[in-house]
Amino acid sequence: MDFLRLFRSTEPTALLGGRYKVINQLGAGGFGQTFLAEDLHLPGHPRCVIKQLKPQFSSAQGLETAKRLFDTEAKVLYQLGDHDQIPRLLAHFEHNQEFYLAQELIVGAPLSEELINGQPWTEEQVVALAKDMLTVLSFVHQQGVIHRDIKPQNLIRRSRDGRVVLIDFGAVKQASIQLADADAGPTKTISIGTQGYMPSEQIAGSPRFSSDIYAVGKICIQALIGVAPRHLQDDPHTGEVRWRYLAPHVSCEFAEFLEQMVRYDFRARFSTAIDALSALEQLPIYAKATPLAPPPTPAALLDPLLQPTVAWSEPSTAVASDVVASEVVKATTLLTETSPPQELIGSPLINLPVTEPQVGSRSPTDVVAGVSPPVPIAPISDHLPEHHARSRLQGLDRIRTQRLLLPLMGIVAIGLLFGVVKLSAPNASSADPTSAPVTAPTDVSSDNPGDSTTPPNSQIQVAALQTQADQLRQKEQFQQAIVLYDQVISLNAKSAEAQWGRCYSLNRLLKPTEALAACNAALAVNPDYPEALWSKGYALDLQQKPQEALPLYERAIALKPDFAEAWSNKGTALFQLGRFEEALTSLNKAIELNPNLAEAWNNRGAVLWSLRRFDEAVASIDRAIQIKPDYQDALSLREQVRQRLGR
């Protein structure tokens, strides 16, 4: 039923629940719709948010079960609404076998608007944010409730006082899912959450209080280093997230506190928000906490249930709740089914990584360039040991996605698909962080080496510095490698190879703006440098510009048709643009050129899922795991697919 059209009727009695006048629609998704409304029963007709949950019943028993679930979840929300940092539930009612919630309207801006890539917060600001989040979360945990989807989009900086308000509770999402299939019975396991902020036990369908702690920790780390979770890699041996090399300025005490929040093993984390808050208060930095000032004007009207959960860019209009359960992706935006959710691409469950070469040992003829960001498809790892790219899914992230990240329906509307693909990071042995190794030009520093104006002694020095820089890059000591690349460039400004190595290293340090400048410098010397084109495309992917990255990948392929990593990243970019059939073709080509490219197999699985070719998707993801048994992103995606398909 089109309630929006119904309530625009001139008939004065056309009120929802007999009292709420709908003003406009805020969002819509597979589980219902959200409206901005006025309460005509109260003086001044205050505005509120109306959420419609649309269960699909097949029996009278199903309707009764749905009603019971709805009433139970409404009681939980009433209880939680007693806290100042949680929207109050004003009413809940049933109308025409559909269920409605009326909630307090929160005017403010999502925390995601404050967390800008490349713009880290001060340690004092992050401590203040952690305090704000843990304070409200402590109340939630005291009520025996696990939120299950804490992420920047679900934290609203309230305009009137600058406090952080927690919205979009998993309890409501759980009800929405069960209402959607009430006949399935109460034992159905649903995993709710967003890729990048969701720990392994939650992905497996067993969330705990410490699962929320994990999410808060990941948000704090994101603010502290200016890098979204989907761009971070996990240690292949321990499963712990690697981030401290990006924050050498952070005090040891606070860094250790954050590391305990995001431990891979839930037993090693703080048990509840109360424990975490108590530990935070003991830190020396706690007294220096400096909260950010509240926004000067209302930036948005946030919808707790139907807000988009796409990792990369979020549409101004929200949609259905983020259900990452079987829908690995959690795309809850208003995007169409053919357009990947931004958070999917970077955020919730679909994070497709893009491929970029790793920095490994290299000679003038074996340099790999090109990096792919964590997009809806997992990119190739930054390290290409032994000339093999090691890839991993990154979160939009990204096929969300959240994401890359992102969330799998190809990153589309919530509930339609479960996009769980994400981009993998580049390997150290390749030229760029996210792609597999590719052979580089034998000499890109000059079209005619014999014409070089660099004195012989300087040429020897340049060669030695270049070799040392490449070795540091292979060891993932990117900052030190950049220092040596700069020395090479000071001696030979036309060293495209050094500029490319610098671009690769900067991509690995998640500094895409500087990486672009370095890649442009390399291309100014040698416009036909496929690895530099590849890495430049990766830098643009990091900036969430797949449309601009795509032609660079295509040009790299035109110059080097057997460039498997460029084909893989091209597929990722096409996926993010919603061109799924073309994405599949590109990924198939990448696999044809390099059958052991795990990232391509995994991203291919995400694309096939978006095309609803489920059995093929499972087989492709399984192949990625067969190639790389410790491929955590693929393992996570496979678990989500298993839940979705009931296998």
C-alpha positions as CSV (number, residue, x, y, z in Angstrom):
1,M,0.0,0.0,0.0
2,D,1.3,3.5,-0.9
3,F,0.8,5.2,2.5
4,L,2.5,8.3,1.3
5,R,-0.1,8.8,-1.4
6,L,-2.8,7.8,1.0
7,F,-1.9,10.4,3.6
8,R,-1.5,13.1,1.1
9,S,-5.2,12.7,0.5
10,T,-7.4,15.7,1.2
11,E,-9.5,13.5,3.4
12,P,-9.0,14.8,7.0
13,T,-9.5,11.3,8.5
14,A,-6.6,9.8,6.5
15,L,-4.3,9.6,9.5
16,L,-2.0,6.8,10.3
17,G,-3.1,5.2,13.6
18,G,-5.8,7.8,13.8
19,R,-3.3,10.5,14.9
20,Y,-0.2,10.8,12.7
21,K,-0.2,12.9,9.6
22,V,2.6,11.8,7.2
23,I,4.6,14.7,5.8
24,N,6.9,12.8,3.5
25,Q,8.8,9.6,3.1
26,L,12.3,9.3,4.6
27,G,13.2,5.9,3.3
28,A,12.0,2.6,2.0
29,G,13.4,-0.9,1.9
30,G,12.6,-4.6,1.8
31,F,11.3,-4.6,5.4
32,G,9.2,-1.5,5.3
33,Q,9.2,2.3,5.1
34,T,10.0,5.3,7.2
35,F,8.1,8.6,7.3
36,L,8.4,12.0,8.8
37,A,5.0,12.7,10.5
38,E,3.2,15.1,12.8
39,D,1.4,14.0,15.9
40,L,-2.0,15.7,15.7
41,H,-3.0,14.5,19.2
42,L,-0.4,16.7,20.9
43,P,-0.3,20.5,21.2
44,G,1.9,22.1,18.5
45,H,1.7,18.9,16.4
46,P,5.3,17.8,17.2
47,R,7.1,15.9,14.5
48,C,8.3,12.3,14.9
49,V,9.5,9.4,12.8
50,I,7.0,6.6,11.8
51,K,8.5,3.2,10.9
52,Q,6.4,0.7,9.1
53,L,7.4,-2.9,9.3
54,K,5.9,-5.1,6.6
55,P,5.8,-8.8,7.5
56,Q,5.1,-11.3,4.7
57,F,2.6,-13.7,6.3
58,S,1.5,-17.0,4.9
59,S,-0.8,-18.1,7.8
60,A,-2.8,-16.9,10.7
61,Q,-0.3,-18.5,13.0
62,G,2.4,-16.5,11.3
63,L,0.5,-13.3,12.0
64,E,0.1,-14.2,15.7
65,T,3.8,-14.9,16.0
66,A,4.7,-11.7,14.3
67,K,2.5,-9.7,16.6
68,R,4.1,-11.3,19.7
69,L,7.6,-10.6,18.4
70,F,6.6,-7.0,17.6
71,D,5.2,-6.4,21.0
72,T,8.3,-7.9,22.7
73,E,10.7,-5.7,20.7
74,A,8.5,-2.6,21.4
75,K,8.9,-3.2,25.1
76,V,12.6,-3.3,24.7
77,L,12.6,0.0,22.9
78,Y,10.4,1.6,25.5
79,Q,12.9,0.6,28.1
80,L,15.9,1.8,26.2
81,G,14.2,5.2,25.5
82,D,14.7,6.2,29.1
83,H,18.2,7.3,28.3
84,D,18.9,10.8,27.0
85,Q,21.2,9.5,24.2
86,I,18.6,7.0,22.8
87,P,15.5,8.1,20.8
88,R,12.3,7.5,22.7
89,L,9.7,5.2,21.5
90,L,6.5,7.2,21.5
91,A,4.0,4.6,20.4
92,H,3.6,1.2,18.6
93,F,0.5,0.0,16.9
94,E,-0.9,-2.4,14.3
95,H,-2.8,-1.3,11.2
96,N,-4.1,-3.6,8.4
97,Q,-1.8,-6.5,9.5
98,E,1.2,-4.2,9.3
99,F,3.2,-2.8,12.3
100,Y,4.3,0.7,13.1
101,L,6.6,2.4,15.5
102,A,6.5,6.1,16.3
103,Q,9.9,7.4,17.6
104,E,11.4,10.6,18.7
105,L,12.9,12.7,15.8
106,I,16.6,13.3,16.3
107,V,17.9,16.4,14.5
108,G,21.6,16.3,13.9
109,A,24.3,14.8,11.7
110,P,25.6,11.2,11.5
111,L,29.1,10.7,12.9
112,S,30.1,9.4,9.4
113,E,30.1,13.0,8.3
114,E,32.8,13.9,10.8
115,L,35.0,10.9,10.0
116,I,36.7,12.0,6.9
117,N,39.3,9.9,5.2
118,G,42.8,11.4,5.6
119,Q,41.7,13.7,8.4
120,P,42.6,12.1,11.7
121,W,41.3,13.4,15.0
122,T,43.4,14.3,18.0
123,E,43.8,11.7,20.7
124,E,41.9,13.9,23.1
125,Q,39.0,14.2,20.7
126,V,38.9,10.4,20.2
127,V,38.9,9.8,24.0
128,A,35.9,12.2,24.3
129,L,34.1,10.3,21.6
130,A,34.9,6.9,23.2
131,K,33.5,8.3,26.5
132,D,30.3,9.5,24.9
133,M,29.7,6.2,23.1
134,L,30.6,4.0,26.0
135,T,28.4,6.0,28.4
136,V,25.2,5.3,26.4
137,L,26.3,1.8,25.5
138,S,26.8,1.0,29.3
139,F,23.1,1.8,29.8
140,V,22.2,-0.4,26.9
141,H,24.2,-3.3,28.3
142,Q,22.8,-2.8,31.7
143,Q,19.4,-3.5,30.2
144,G,20.6,-6.8,28.8
145,V,20.5,-5.6,25.2
146,I,23.2,-6.0,22.6
147,H,23.0,-3.2,19.9
148,R,24.6,-5.3,17.2
149,D,25.1,-2.6,14.6
150,I,27.2,0.2,16.1
151,K,28.7,2.2,13.3
152,P,29.2,5.9,12.4
153,Q,25.9,6.0,10.5
154,N,24.0,4.9,13.6
155,L,25.6,7.6,15.9
156,I,24.0,11.0,15.5
157,R,25.7,14.2,16.7
158,R,22.6,15.9,18.1
159,S,22.5,19.6,17.0
160,R,21.2,21.1,20.2
161,D,24.0,19.9,22.5
162,G,26.6,18.0,20.5
163,R,25.9,14.7,22.3
164,V,26.1,11.4,20.5
165,V,22.8,9.6,20.1
166,L,22.7,5.9,19.5
167,I,20.0,4.8,17.0
168,D,19.0,1.8,14.9
169,F,19.0,-1.0,17.5
170,G,19.5,-4.6,16.4
171,A,16.4,-5.6,18.4
172,V,14.2,-3.8,15.9
173,K,16.1,-5.3,13.0
174,Q,15.8,-8.7,14.5
175,A,12.0,-8.1,14.8
176,S,11.9,-6.9,11.2
177,I,13.6,-10.0,9.9
178,Q,11.5,-12.4,11.9
179,L,8.4,-10.4,11.0
180,A,9.3,-10.8,7.4
181,D,9.3,-14.6,7.7
182,A,7.3,-15.3,10.9
183,D,6.5,-18.8,9.7
184,A,10.1,-19.8,9.7
185,G,10.0,-20.2,13.5
186,P,11.9,-18.6,16.3
187,T,15.1,-20.6,15.9
188,K,16.1,-18.9,12.7
189,T,19.6,-17.4,13.2
190,I,20.2,-14.0,11.7
191,S,23.4,-12.1,11.8
192,I,22.9,-8.3,12.0
193,G,25.8,-5.9,11.6
194,T,28.0,-4.0,9.3
195,Q,31.2,-5.3,7.7
196,G,34.3,-3.6,9.2
197,Y,32.6,-3.0,12.6
198,M,31.4,-6.5,13.2
199,P,33.6,-9.2,14.9
200,S,33.9,-12.8,13.8
201,E,31.5,-14.2,16.5
202,Q,28.8,-11.8,15.4
203,I,29.2,-12.8,11.8
204,A,28.8,-16.4,12.9
205,G,25.4,-15.4,14.5
206,S,26.5,-15.4,18.1
207,P,26.8,-11.7,19.2
208,R,27.9,-10.8,22.7
209,F,28.2,-7.6,24.7
210,S,31.9,-7.5,23.7
211,S,30.8,-7.5,20.0
212,D,29.5,-3.9,20.6
213,I,32.8,-3.1,22.3
214,Y,34.6,-4.2,19.1
215,A,32.5,-1.8,17.0
216,V,33.2,1.1,19.3
217,G,36.9,0.4,19.2
218,K,36.9,0.2,15.4
219,I,35.1,3.6,15.2
220,C,37.7,5.1,17.6
221,I,40.6,3.8,15.5
222,Q,38.9,5.1,12.4
223,A,38.7,8.6,13.9
224,L,42.3,8.4,15.3
225,I,44.0,7.5,12.0
226,G,41.5,8.9,9.4
227,V,41.1,5.5,7.7
228,A,37.9,3.5,7.4
229,P,38.0,-0.1,8.8
230,R,37.5,-1.6,5.4
231,H,40.9,-0.3,4.4
232,L,42.7,-2.0,7.2
233,Q,44.2,-5.4,7.1
234,D,44.2,-8.2,9.6
235,D,47.4,-10.0,10.7
236,P,47.3,-13.3,8.7
237,H,48.6,-15.2,11.7
238,T,46.7,-13.7,14.7
239,G,43.6,-12.2,13.0
240,E,44.2,-8.9,14.9
241,V,43.6,-5.7,13.0
242,R,46.8,-3.9,12.0
243,W,46.5,-0.1,12.6
244,R,49.2,1.1,15.0
245,Y,51.7,1.7,12.3
246,L,49.4,4.4,11.0
247,A,49.2,6.1,14.5
248,P,52.8,6.3,15.9
249,H,51.8,9.5,17.7
250,V,49.2,7.8,19.9
251,S,50.1,7.2,23.6
252,C,50.9,3.6,24.4
253,E,48.2,3.5,27.1
254,F,45.4,4.6,24.8
255,A,46.6,2.4,22.0
256,E,46.6,-0.7,24.2
257,F,43.1,0.2,25.4
258,L,41.9,0.3,21.8
259,E,43.6,-2.9,21.0
260,Q,41.8,-4.6,23.8
261,M,38.5,-3.4,22.5
262,V,39.1,-4.9,19.0
263,R,40.7,-8.2,19.9
264,Y,39.9,-11.0,17.5
265,D,39.0,-13.3,20.4
266,F,35.9,-11.9,22.2
267,R,37.2,-13.4,25.5
268,A,40.2,-11.0,25.3
269,R,38.0,-7.9,25.0
270,F,36.3,-5.9,27.7
271,S,33.2,-7.9,28.7
272,T,30.8,-5.0,28.6
273,A,30.8,-1.2,28.0
274,I,30.8,-0.7,31.7
275,D,34.1,-2.4,32.0
276,A,35.5,-0.5,29.0
277,L,34.4,2.9,30.3
278,S,35.9,2.1,33.7
279,A,39.2,1.3,32.1
280,L,39.1,4.4,29.9
281,E,38.6,6.6,33.0
282,Q,41.8,5.3,34.5
283,L,43.9,6.5,31.5
284,P,46.0,9.7,31.9
285,I,44.7,11.1,28.7
286,Y,41.1,10.9,30.0
287,A,41.3,14.2,31.9
288,K,42.3,15.9,28.7
289,A,39.4,14.7,26.6
290,T,38.2,17.5,24.3
291,P,34.8,16.7,22.7
292,L,34.0,18.2,19.3
293,A,31.7,21.2,19.2
294,P,28.1,20.5,18.2
295,P,27.3,21.3,14.6
296,P,26.1,24.9,14.2
297,T,23.0,23.9,12.3
298,P,20.9,20.7,11.9
299,A,22.6,18.7,9.2
300,A,20.2,15.9,8.7
301,L,17.1,14.2,10.0
302,L,18.3,10.7,10.8
303,D,16.2,7.7,10.5
304,P,17.3,5.0,13.0
305,L,15.7,2.0,11.3
306,L,15.8,2.8,7.6
307,Q,19.1,4.5,7.4
308,P,21.5,3.4,4.6
309,T,24.4,1.4,5.7
310,V,26.6,1.7,2.8
311,A,30.3,2.2,3.6
312,W,31.5,4.5,1.0
313,S,29.0,7.2,0.2
314,E,25.6,7.4,1.7
315,P,22.6,8.7,-0.1
316,S,20.8,11.6,1.4
317,T,17.7,9.5,1.7
318,A,17.7,6.6,4.0
319,V,16.2,3.3,3.5
320,A,15.3,0.1,5.3
321,S,17.2,-1.1,8.2
322,D,20.6,-2.6,7.8
323,V,20.1,-6.3,8.0
324,V,23.3,-8.1,7.3
325,A,22.0,-11.3,8.3
326,S,21.7,-13.7,5.5
327,E,22.1,-10.6,3.4
328,V,25.7,-10.4,3.8
329,V,25.7,-7.0,2.5
330,K,23.4,-5.1,4.5
331,A,22.6,-2.6,1.9
332,T,19.9,-0.4,3.2
333,T,20.0,2.5,0.9
334,L,17.6,3.7,-1.6
335,L,19.8,2.5,-4.4
336,T,18.2,0.5,-7.1
337,E,18.9,-3.2,-7.4
338,T,21.4,-2.6,-10.1
339,S,23.4,0.0,-8.2
340,P,25.7,-1.2,-5.5
341,P,25.2,0.2,-2.1
342,Q,28.0,2.5,-1.1
343,E,28.5,1.0,2.2
344,L,28.3,-2.3,0.6
345,I,31.2,-1.2,-1.3
346,G,32.7,-0.3,1.7
347,S,30.7,-0.9,4.5
348,P,28.5,-3.5,5.8
349,L,29.0,-6.8,4.5
350,I,30.0,-6.4,1.1
351,N,33.5,-5.1,0.8
352,L,35.0,-5.9,-2.4
353,P,38.7,-5.3,-2.4
354,V,40.5,-4.2,-5.4
355,T,43.8,-5.5,-6.6
356,E,47.0,-3.6,-6.3
357,P,50.5,-5.0,-6.6
358,Q,52.6,-5.5,-3.6
359,V,56.0,-4.3,-3.0
360,G,58.2,-7.2,-3.1
361,S,61.7,-7.8,-4.3
362,R,62.1,-6.3,-7.6
363,S,64.5,-5.6,-10.3
364,P,64.1,-3.1,-13.1
365,T,62.0,-5.7,-14.8
366,D,59.8,-7.1,-12.1
367,V,58.1,-4.0,-10.6
368,V,54.4,-4.3,-10.0
369,A,52.3,-1.2,-9.8
370,G,48.7,-0.5,-9.4
371,V,46.6,-0.6,-6.3
372,S,43.0,-1.2,-5.8
373,P,41.1,0.2,-2.9
374,P,38.7,-1.7,-0.8
375,V,35.7,-1.5,-2.9
376,P,32.8,-3.8,-3.2
377,I,35.1,-6.3,-4.5
378,A,38.2,-7.5,-2.6
379,P,41.3,-6.0,-4.1
380,I,44.5,-7.8,-4.4
381,S,46.7,-7.7,-1.4
382,D,49.5,-5.1,-1.1
383,H,52.1,-7.7,-0.7
384,L,53.0,-9.9,-3.5
385,P,55.6,-12.3,-2.0
386,E,57.4,-14.3,-4.5
387,H,55.7,-12.4,-7.2
388,H,52.3,-13.5,-6.0
389,A,49.7,-11.1,-4.9
390,R,48.3,-11.7,-1.4
391,S,44.8,-10.3,-1.3
392,R,42.3,-9.9,1.4
393,L,38.9,-8.5,1.7
394,Q,38.7,-5.1,3.2
395,G,35.5,-3.9,4.6
396,L,32.8,-1.4,2.1
397,D,33.0,-0.9,3.0
398,R,33.8,-2.9,0.4
399,I,31.1,-4.6,-1.5
400,R,28.9,-4.0,1.2
401,T,30.7,-3.9,1.2
402,Q,29.9,-1.9,4.0
403,R,32.5,-1.8,1.5
404,L,34.5,-3.4,-0.9
405,L,32.7,-2.8,2.5
406,L,30.6,-2.5,2.0
407,P,27.2,-4.9,2.2
408,L,25.6,-8.6,-1.3
409,M,23.0,-8.0,-3.5
410,G,25.5,-6.1,-5.4
411,I,25.2,-3.6,-2.8
412,V,21.7,-2.7,-3.3
413,A,18.6,-2.2,-1.4
414,I,18.5,-3.7,2.1
415,G,17.3,-7.2,2.2
416,L,17.5,-7.9,-1.5
417,L,21.0,-9.3,-1.6
418,F,23.5,-10.0,0.9
419,G,26.6,-8.4,-0.6
420,V,29.6,-9.5,1.3
421,V,32.4,-8.8,-1.1
422,K,35.2,-6.6,-0.3
423,L,38.4,-5.4,-1.8
424,S,41.7,-6.9,-0.8
425,A,44.8,-5.0,0.0
426,P,47.9,-4.9,-2.2
427,N,50.9,-7.1,-1.5
428,A,54.3,-5.8,-0.6
429,S,56.0,-7.6,-3.5
430,S,53.9,-5.9,-6.1
431,A,54.1,-2.3,-7.0
432,D,50.9,-1.3,-5.5
433,P,49.1,-2.2,-2.3
434,T,46.1,-3.9,-3.8
435,S,47.1,-5.8,-6.8
436,A,49.0,-8.8,-7.8
437,P,52.5,-8.6,-9.1
438,V,53.0,-7.6,-12.6
439,T,56.1,-7.1,-14.5
440,A,57.2,-3.5,-14.8
441,P,59.0,-1.8,-17.6
442,T,62.7,-2.5,-17.6
443,D,63.4,1.2,-17.4
444,V,60.8,3.9,-17.0
445,S,63.1,6.7,-15.8
446,S,64.0,7.8,-19.3
447,D,63.0,7.0,-22.9
448,N,66.7,6.9,-23.7
449,P,68.9,5.8,-20.9
450,G,71.9,6.8,-22.9
451,D,70.8,10.4,-22.9
452,S,70.7,10.6,-19.1
453,T,72.3,13.7,-17.7
454,T,72.9,12.0,-14.4
455,P,76.7,11.6,-13.8
456,P,77.9,8.0,-13.7
457,N,78.6,8.1,-10.0
458,S,75.2,9.5,-9.3
459,Q,73.6,6.8,-11.4
460,I,75.3,4.2,-9.2
461,Q,74.0,6.0,-6.1
462,V,70.5,6.2,-7.6
463,A,70.5,2.5,-8.4
464,A,71.6,1.6,-4.9
465,L,69.0,3.9,-3.3
466,Q,66.3,2.5,-5.6
467,T,67.2,-1.0,-4.6
468,Q,67.1,-0.1,-0.9
469,A,63.8,1.7,-1.2
470,D,62.3,-1.3,-3.0
471,Q,63.5,-3.7,-0.3
472,L,61.9,-1.5,2.4
473,R,58.7,-1.4,0.5
474,Q,58.8,-5.2,0.3
475,K,59.1,-5.3,4.1
476,E,56.2,-2.9,4.3
477,Q,58.3,-0.2,5.8
478,F,56.6,2.3,3.6
479,Q,57.5,5.5,5.4
480,Q,61.2,4.7,5.3
481,A,60.9,3.6,1.7
482,I,59.4,7.0,0.8
483,V,62.4,8.8,2.3
484,L,64.7,6.9,0.0
485,Y,62.5,7.3,-3.0
486,D,62.6,11.1,-2.3
487,Q,66.4,10.9,-2.3
488,V,66.3,9.1,-5.7
489,I,64.0,11.7,-7.1
490,S,66.3,14.5,-5.8
491,L,69.2,12.9,-7.8
492,N,67.1,12.0,-10.8
493,A,63.8,13.9,-11.2
494,K,62.9,11.8,-14.2
495,S,62.9,8.5,-12.3
496,A,59.4,7.3,-13.1
497,E,60.2,4.1,-11.2
498,A,60.9,5.9,-8.0
499,Q,57.8,8.0,-8.4
500,W,55.8,4.9,-8.9
501,G,57.3,3.3,-5.8
502,R,56.5,6.4,-3.9
503,C,52.9,6.3,-5.2
504,Y,52.6,2.6,-4.2
505,S,53.9,3.3,-0.7
506,L,51.6,6.2,-0.2
507,N,48.6,4.1,-1.3
508,R,49.7,1.5,1.3
509,L,49.7,4.3,3.9
510,L,46.2,5.3,2.8
511,K,47.3,8.7,1.6
512,P,45.6,8.7,-1.8
513,T,45.9,12.5,-2.5
514,E,49.7,12.3,-2.2
515,A,49.7,9.0,-4.1
516,L,47.9,10.6,-7.0
517,A,50.6,13.3,-7.2
518,A,53.3,10.7,-7.2
519,C,51.6,8.6,-9.9
520,N,51.0,11.7,-12.0
521,A,54.7,12.5,-11.8
522,A,55.6,9.0,-12.9
523,L,53.1,9.3,-15.8
524,A,54.5,12.7,-16.8
525,V,57.8,10.9,-17.4
526,N,56.3,7.8,-19.0
527,P,52.6,8.2,-20.0
528,D,52.5,4.5,-21.0
529,Y,53.5,3.1,-17.6
530,P,50.8,0.4,-16.9
531,E,51.7,-0.1,-13.3
532,A,51.5,3.6,-12.6
533,L,48.1,3.8,-14.3
534,W,47.0,0.9,-12.1
535,S,48.2,2.5,-8.9
536,K,46.6,5.8,-9.8
537,G,43.3,4.0,-10.3
538,Y,43.7,2.5,-6.9
539,A,44.3,5.9,-5.3
540,L,41.1,7.1,-7.0
541,D,39.3,4.0,-5.7
542,L,40.5,5.0,-2.2
543,Q,38.8,8.3,-2.8
544,Q,35.6,6.5,-3.7
545,K,35.9,7.5,-7.4
546,P,35.3,4.3,-9.3
547,Q,34.1,6.2,-12.3
548,E,37.4,7.9,-12.6
549,A,39.4,4.8,-11.8
550,L,37.8,2.7,-14.4
551,P,39.4,4.3,-17.5
552,L,42.8,4.1,-15.9
553,Y,42.4,0.3,-15.4
554,E,41.3,0.0,-19.0
555,R,44.3,1.9,-20.3
556,A,46.6,-0.2,-18.2
557,I,45.0,-3.3,-19.7
558,A,45.4,-1.8,-23.2
559,L,49.1,-1.4,-22.6
560,K,49.5,-4.7,-20.9
561,P,46.7,-7.1,-21.9
562,D,47.9,-9.9,-19.5
563,F,47.8,-7.6,-16.5
564,A,45.6,-9.8,-14.3
565,E,45.5,-7.4,-11.3
566,A,44.3,-4.5,-13.5
567,W,41.5,-6.8,-14.9
568,S,40.5,-7.6,-11.3
569,N,40.4,-4.0,-10.3
570,K,38.4,-3.1,-13.4
571,G,35.9,-5.7,-12.3
572,T,35.7,-4.1,-8.9
573,A,35.1,-0.7,-10.3
574,L,32.4,-2.0,-12.6
575,F,30.8,-3.7,-9.7
576,Q,30.7,-0.5,-7.7
577,L,29.1,1.2,-10.7
578,G,26.3,-1.5,-10.8
579,R,27.5,-3.0,-14.1
580,F,27.5,-6.5,-12.8
581,E,27.7,-8.5,-16.1
582,E,30.7,-6.5,-17.2
583,A,32.3,-6.9,-13.8
584,L,31.9,-10.6,-14.1
585,T,33.5,-10.6,-17.5
586,S,36.5,-8.7,-16.2
587,L,36.9,-10.9,-13.2
588,N,36.7,-14.0,-15.4
589,K,39.5,-12.6,-17.5
590,A,41.6,-11.9,-14.4
591,I,41.2,-15.5,-13.3
592,E,42.0,-16.8,-16.8
593,L,45.3,-14.9,-16.6
594,N,46.0,-15.8,-13.0
595,P,43.9,-18.8,-11.8
596,N,45.4,-18.4,-8.3
597,L,44.3,-14.9,-7.7
598,A,42.1,-15.5,-4.6
599,E,40.8,-11.9,-4.5
600,A,39.4,-12.2,-8.0
601,W,37.6,-15.5,-7.1
602,N,36.2,-13.9,-4.0
603,N,35.0,-10.8,-5.7
604,R,33.6,-12.9,-8.5
605,G,31.5,-14.7,-5.9
606,A,30.1,-11.3,-4.7
607,V,29.2,-10.3,-8.3
608,L,27.6,-13.7,-9.0
609,W,25.5,-13.3,-5.8
610,S,24.4,-9.8,-7.0
611,L,23.3,-11.6,-10.2
612,R,21.4,-14.1,-8.0
613,R,23.5,-17.0,-9.3
614,F,23.9,-18.3,-5.8
615,D,25.4,-21.8,-6.4
616,E,28.1,-20.3,-8.7
617,A,28.8,-17.6,-6.1
618,V,29.3,-20.2,-3.4
619,A,31.7,-22.2,-5.7
620,S,33.7,-19.1,-6.5
621,I,34.1,-18.1,-2.8
622,D,35.1,-21.7,-2.0
623,R,37.7,-21.5,-4.7
624,A,39.2,-18.4,-3.1
625,I,39.4,-20.2,0.2
626,Q,40.9,-23.2,-1.4
627,I,43.7,-21.0,-2.8
628,K,44.2,-19.1,0.4
629,P,42.9,-21.1,3.4
630,D,43.5,-18.2,5.8
631,Y,41.7,-15.6,3.7
632,Q,39.6,-14.2,6.5
633,D,37.4,-12.0,4.2
634,A,36.5,-14.9,2.1
635,L,35.8,-17.1,5.1
636,S,33.6,-14.4,6.6
637,L,31.7,-14.0,3.3
638,R,31.3,-17.8,3.0
639,E,29.8,-18.0,6.5
640,Q,27.4,-15.2,5.6
641,V,26.4,-17.0,2.4
642,R,26.0,-20.2,4.4
643,Q,23.6,-18.5,6.8
644,R,21.7,-16.9,3.9
645,L,21.3,-20.1,2.0
646,G,20.8,-22.2,5.1
647,R,23.7,-24.5,4.3
